[in-house]
Amino acid sequence: MPAERDPRAWWLDDDPFDKKNSKERNGNTRTNNSAFTPEQNPFQDILNDYFGTQERYTIPIHQGSIWHFSKIEIQHLTQATLAFTIALAFLGRGIFGTISNPSILIYAGITYFIALTPAFLLHEIAHKIVAKKYGCWAEFRANPAGLRFGVIFAAITGLVFMAPGAVMVAGRTTKSQFGRIALAGPVTNIILWCFGIFIALLVGGFNSHLDQIIKTWLWGNSILAAFNMLPFGPLDGKKIKTWSENTFYVWLTICIAAIWLTINYASMILSI
């Protein structure tokens, strides 16, 4: 496998899994030669889980941008964000706990939307940008069944368990590139967590509503980072550990430390 990427791969923005559109477009194409066989490709497993078995076929190349977001990707990101926010609004109460006081649901929804939307969106966008930097096609796709289940489960139980979707990636990558694509998500959450600590030191204690948003920000980013570092299934941790065990354990320790610091010091920082 060549060490250098085809420079035209930076232009790759169209959805290679949209067979109809890819056949209708004019211009050059390249074959989706993944660095993994169909049996070894972890991203193919995710595709199979979310969208059914995918076939291998050519990927259209056209001029685009590393920051390109297609209309369907924006729609899927919006759907996943709204569903995730609604599910979080039921956290700890469920629908029965909010019937008598709907304002609690509205307040919780606004708080979680402000505090956790960046955690979710920037985590996924980080995967996308790093993948496209390595010349891959990469777009977020929501999991409708996962979104429905997550909202219903949260409404009934007051607990949040949701598989909102994932960034789908197609193209040739080395093992290290594949690992860095996965690592981009948790690293982004830790950066956001550090930003939350800075804001807490700067304005903590001035307003109870702001303090609640900051605390939720810290909790959300630390938990999302640590959860995605678990070395199981389609989670980022498995891909990172396959690439580099040292890198995996370093970042897993950092993510766990962020949770520990949030538990023990977040309230104290906000009261300073």
ABEGO torsion letter per residue (X at the ends): XBABBBAAAAABABBAABAAAAAABBEBBBBBBBABBAAABAAAAAAAAAAEBBBBBBBBBBBBBAABBBAAAAAAAAAAAAAAAAAAAABGAEAAAAAABAAAAAAAAAAAAAAAAAAAAAAAAAAAAAAAAAGBBBBBBBBAAAAAAAAAAAAAAGBBBBBAEBBBBBEBBBAAAAAAAAAAAAAAAAAAAAAAAAAAAAABGABAAAAAAAAAAAAAAAAAAAAAABBBEABAAAAAAAABAAAAAAAAAAAAAAAAAAAAAAAAAAAX
